[in-house]
Amino acid sequence: MIEFRLLGALHLTDAAGREVKSLLTRSRRLALLAYLAATPQRFHRRDSLLVLFWPELDQEHARAALRQALHVLRGALGPDVVVTRGDEEIGLDRDHLWCDVAAFEDAMGREQFDQALELYRGNLLDGFFIPGAAEFERWVESERARLRQAAGRAAQALVQRCVAAGDLPAALEWARRAVRLGPHAEEPLRELVTLLDQLGDRAGAVAAYEEFARQLGLDLEAEPAAETKALLSAVRARETAAPVELRTPAPRGVSAAPASPPRRRLLWGSLVAVAGVTLLVTLAVGGAGRRSGSGAPGGRVPALAVLPLENLSGDAIQDAFVDGMTTALITDLGGVRALRVVSRRASTRFKGSPLSARQIGESLGVGALVEGGLQRSEDRLRVDLQLIDVATGNQLWAHHFEDRLQNRFTLQDAMSRGVLSALSLPVTPAEARQLRTPPTANLEAYDAFLRGKIRLRHETRKDDSVAITLLEKATALDPDFAVAQATLAYAYSFRVAEFVPDDTASLEKGLVAVEKAMRLNPDLPEAHLARAHLLWGGTHQFAHAQAIQEDRRALSLNANLDDAHHHLGYIYLHLGLLDQAIDEFRKTLAIDPGNWIAQQRIGVALINEGRYDEALRTLRQVPDSVSPRLWHYHVAWTLLYLGRTGEAAALIERYLRAHPGDPGGLVTSVRAILRAKTGDASGAEQDIRAAVEKGKGYVHFHHAAYNIAAAYALLHRPPAAVPWLRRAAETGLPAYPLFAQDPNLDNIRGDANFTAFMRDLKAQWERYRATL
């Protein structure tokens, strides 16, 4: 039988016991085999595997890569190992392949804990990595933490068995193993200290405690719980060994309940009074994710939404405060990579909704909902939270949090930690530090910041001005408030890019604010996002490479930052890196399912690929009330490619009657294409002049410039068309695939200047594709 070891050092041998080196050196195919072997379900849909292992490829090429990988696996392991069910499902024949992960799970299920720990020789896929497969890496991280926790429970169970049998030396060895498996868990440490004390090694007990406390301080900047400190004090005070008193082990698969109440500096495991539901929550969320198609591959990474908290104060004046607390909880939870959190913009749509949990969850693509209410009375706050399983509507966890208003950040910290602990999610030391660190010590500044952040989401000129006023107040009250500085920089950038392109004062203020934010916190994702906006549009320059680097840095710090995914996709779209653009827009939609602009831009990418029917279907899914200018522009543009001239003309005229100013000249430039197509040269020229006038100062005028070039090309005027194409490419739209396939440019493809321009543009695009 083939043997595949994933726990600790990777080891793969064929049925004859020979090492399968051909796979051990091919990381992506080895990763595919590991995923199929380690997951409990026998079959997986092809589409889910494509997302995991080839997210950078389009559907056709990703399927080809999967077919090739399966062919290599069969060639290396034999034809009977990889099996299929129908055309779309793939799995492994477990009668031909033994995997230590499956054997470990089986041993745990039979409570054969010593056998399970013999199999657990180290972390899952320890040190293994494949580039460009973020979803697979998230699955590995989540599974790695889950299996390590299971091994820790096994070691603790063996401690109890040995104590019950009177074999204290053996119990001590299992206790040491449990501490190694859970270096931040206090219960195994207390068991180890108690055993060492009982065996007369009080110096060893003190040393074990001090090493634990040192590591806890280094990793989490935390201190041991009061119960652990009290145990050590008792050990130090005693002159004789104490009897062994170890807790009864928790039921199999369930974490032990914490002994102490939630506090700001206690460990994660001590934050929820109902920790006995942790495994249930994890499975329920994952299961709901699988049923709704919402979760990460295999349903392993929970996806949840925080619904707007209800104002229980009976005072509408508190609505803004309650909204701010909702925003803060979403922000805190969104900073944890192991969790996908739907954006506030998406969840706000369901404020006070009569829909069921299942209906809301399926609409948002999540497996669980956090909901609750907030009551503010004089100087006290009380928040009641509950976690709801989308699939069943059952309450999986609930807790109330109460504190003085001046301890608001402590309360927020406890709320976010409570949810995370209930989900039993792995949290990195950096994420733990971020959750513990208040963004500011000034509550008035924080309230102004949250109100400004909410207004900024409305994306209108009036709301942007109000947001800037509020954010300026926040930064004046606390100049060291880094995230407020970053958000202010973003607001200034948005103002310049969308409303007042010649406002150089706002641009300068934005540059100053983002540099302040970066100095205060170089690892602040919002600061890198703001800098990306300034680099790519706010300054009227399109520093593609630098902006992409900033967006990627923001996402490496917070993968739930939907605005960074969207902005990165927007840059890719302009560069003609269309597959990457669509991927980022889809990631945006996974976090913010109601982001119609991201949906619309997927349609634009399809236009650039020449997939006009599909593009039109995609664009028609977007309400025409969402950014009417862009909607009418893109739909009319697509209809013209499809030869549906009458429909395009009706849309254009309807928009221009309602919006004669046509900011940026976008719809006017599309009408120039329409008139050029129908032979109305004078009308096309008139629209070209009007588009140029309307587009003065508009940051994204390159789109109108491209349409002007297309109109001249349709009129067989290459000397006029080519300079406009160059202008479009040089001012932010070097989208080679669009230029290469656009039938509107066919009339000038034989022109020498056009050929030279396209040669240079292609070379630039290939550099972008290779480096970005």
C-alpha positions, 0 to 999 in steps of 0.5 A: 500500500502507498504510504503518505505521511504529512505530520512532520517530515513529508514522506511518500512511498509507493506500494513497494516501499520506494520513495516517490521522488518525482512527486516530492519535488513537484510542490503543487501536485504534491499539495493536491495529493495532500489535500485529497488525502487529508480531508475527510470527504472522499470526493471533491468537485473539480471547481473547488480544486481549481480555486485552491491550486490554480487561482491565477488561471482562467477556467480553461487553463486551470482545468488543463492544469488539473488534468495534467496534475492528475495524469502525473499522480496516476503515473507516479502512484498507479492508475487505481489511486485517483478515482472519479465520480462522474465528470466533476468529482475527484477523490482517492481510493483509501484502500490503495493509499494510507495517510497518517492524517486519516489514521490520526483522526481514526485513532482520536475517534477510538480514543486510542490517544497513545496511537494518535500521538505516535502518528503525530510527529509534527505539524501538518505539512511543516515547512511546506509552501506553494506560491500563489495559492492563498486559499490552500495556505489558509486551509493548511494553517487552519488544519495545522492548528486543529490537528495540533490542538487535537494532539494536545487534547490526546496528551492531556487525556493520557496524563489523566489516565496515567494519574488514575493508574498511579504512574506519575512518571509516565503522566509527567512525560505526557504533560511535557508533551501537552505543553510542547503542543500548546505552548500558550495553553495554561491548563497543560502547564498547570498540570505539568507544574502540579506533577513536578511538585508532586514528584518533589521537583519544585525547582523544575516546576518553577522553571517550567512556569518561568519558561512558559511566562517568558514565552507568553510575554514574547509571543503575546505580550500577556501574563499567566492567568491568576489561577496559574500564578496562584498555583506557582505561589503555592508551590513556592510556599510549600515545604512538602510535595502536594497531592496531585489534583488534576481536572477531569478531562473534557469530553472528547473533542471539546475544550475544557471550560476556562477557570477565570473571567475574561480580562484584557491580559488573559489567554484566548482560552479564558475568554468565553464562559461557554468554551464547551461549544467551540468545536460545535461552532467550528463544525457548524460554521464550516458545514454551513459554508459547505452547504451554501458554497460560502466558505473556503475550500472544504468549509475549513475557514469559517465565514461570518457576518456581523449584523448591525447591533440593535440600539437598546438604549431607547434613544435614537441619538445613540444610533451613531454610537451603536453603528460605531461599535458594529464597525469596530467589531467587524474591523477587529474580526476582519484582521484575523486571517483565519476568518472571512468577515463580510464587510460592514457595507454588505451586512448593513443591508440587513439591519432590522431585516425580517429575513431568517438567518438562513436567508441572510447567510445565503445572501451574504455567502456565510455560515454564521451570523453575529448579532446582538444589541447594545445598551448605553446607560449613563457611564456604562455599556452592555453588549449582548452577542450571539452566534447563529448557525445559518443552516439551522438558525440555532444559537451556537454561543452567546455572551453579554459584556458589560463595562464602564464607558471609559473602558470601551476599548477593553469591552471591544477587545473582549467582544472580538476575542469572545467571538474568536474563541468561540470559533476556536480559530488560530490567531497569530501573535501579531493579530493578538497584539493588534486586538489588544492595542487600542487605536487611541486613548482619546474616546472623543477622537475615536467616535469622530473617526468612526463617524467619519469612516461611515460617512466615507463609505457613502462615496458622495461629494457631500459625505466625503466633505463631512468625513474629512471634517470628522477625520480632521477632528479625530487627528487634531484630538490625537495626532498619533491616531494612526488609522485615523491619519490613514483614513483621512489620507484616503478621504483626501485622495478620493476627493481629488480623484472623484470630485475636485481634481485640481484641489492640490491643497487636499492632495498635499494634505493627503500625502502628509497624512499618509506619511504620518500614518506610516511613521506611526505604524508601518504595518497598518494596512489602511495606511498602505491602501491609502498610499496605493490610492495616492500613488495610482490616482490621487496624484494624477499619476498612475504608478502601477508597480508601486501601487500594486506593491502597497495594495499587496502589502495591505492585504498581507496585513489584512486579507479581509480588506475588501477595498484593497482587493477592489483597488488591486483589481482595478489596477490590474484591469487598467494594465490588461492583466484581466485574469488577475483583475477578475480574481481580485474582484471576486475576492472583493465580492466574497467579502462584500457581496453587495459591491455592484461596482466590483461586479460591474468591473468584472463585466468590463474585464470581459469586454476587454477580452472580447466576451461581449455576450457574457459581459452584457449579462454580467453588467445587466445584473447590476442595477442601473441606479448604481453609478448611473454614469458608469453603468450607461457607459459600459452597457452602451459600449457593450451593445455597440460591440454586439451590433445592437445600435438602436438599444445603445443609442436609446441608453446614451440619449436617456443618460445625456438628457438626465445628465448633460454635464456627463463628468469625464465625457465617458458617455459622450465619447461612446456616442462618438463611437456610435456616430462613427459606426453609422457614418456620421463623421460630423456628429462624431467630431462634435462629440469628440470635442465635447468629450474633451471639454467635459473630461478636462482634469478628470483623472480617468480621462484615458477611457474617453481618450481610448473611445476618441481613438476608436471613433477616429479608427472607425472613420479610417483616420489613423493619424488622429487615432494613434496619438489618442491611443498613445495618450490613453496608454500613457495616462493610465490605460496600457491595457494591451489585450483591449487594444489587440482584440478591439474590432473598432480598431481594425481599420487602422491595424495596417498603419505603420505607426499603429503597428509600432505603437502596438509592438511597444505596448505588447512588450510593456504588457509582457513585462507587467505580466511577468513582474506584477 
